[in-house]
Amino acid sequence: MPGLPPPGADERQALLEVLAFQQNAFFAAAYGLTDEQARSTPSVSTLSIGGLIKHAAGVQKGWADRAAHAPQFPPKDERPMDEIMAEYADQYVMHDDETLDGLLEQLKRQNAQTLQVLGSVPLDTPVPVPHEVPWFPKDIDHWDVRWVALHLIEELSRHAGHADIIRESIDGATMYELMAANEEWPETDFIKRWRPRSQAGRESQNASS
């Protein structure tokens, strides 16, 4: 994927291209990390890259389910709100028994499922608002699938930015060099692929000798 999403031939394709671009950001942010690094919280935040990857998959699943069942509600979660909220909070934590590869595979599957749903349900389909959820609006009765796509773009872009800061806090790596490495871009005078610092140092020494 290039450094910018491609234009779409129509509204739906444009939404899906920008959404796919934001989905892909997490794979770049995680590129080359160990499980321990993905689990770490090196900034002032309690967020980790592994936890953000879990949340990116979880939040997409919730909204894709709403869009897939629209204009009806998805099956109601009958668990107590405290249990639901505990599961939501757990999305942000990469546990010791979880691996980065496993979390990225879950995200890859959810990304594809999200794009499939948003690519097939008419954009004007009403998506009902669950008024019992405390942070959802009480003054409207539905969103639409178009709004869901835009909300997911906003949600993932926000957390991709978090991931960029956390990754730079871990080892100094930045977005474009990570994208170049993850996607094997041709190197130029302006864009180099990310390499572990020890390897980059050896290459710099070899080039100057």
Secondary structure, DSSP 4 states (H G I P E B T S, - for coil): --SSPPPPSSHHHHHHHHHHHHHHHHHHHTTT--HHHHH---SSSS--HHHHHHHHHHHHHHHHHHHHHTTSPPPP--S-HHHHHHHHHHTT---TT--HHHHHHHHHHHHHHHHHHHTTS-TT-EEE--TTSTTS-SS-SEEEHHHHHHHHHHHHHHHHHHHHHHHHHHH---HHHHHHHHHTPPP-SS------HHHHHHHHHHHH-
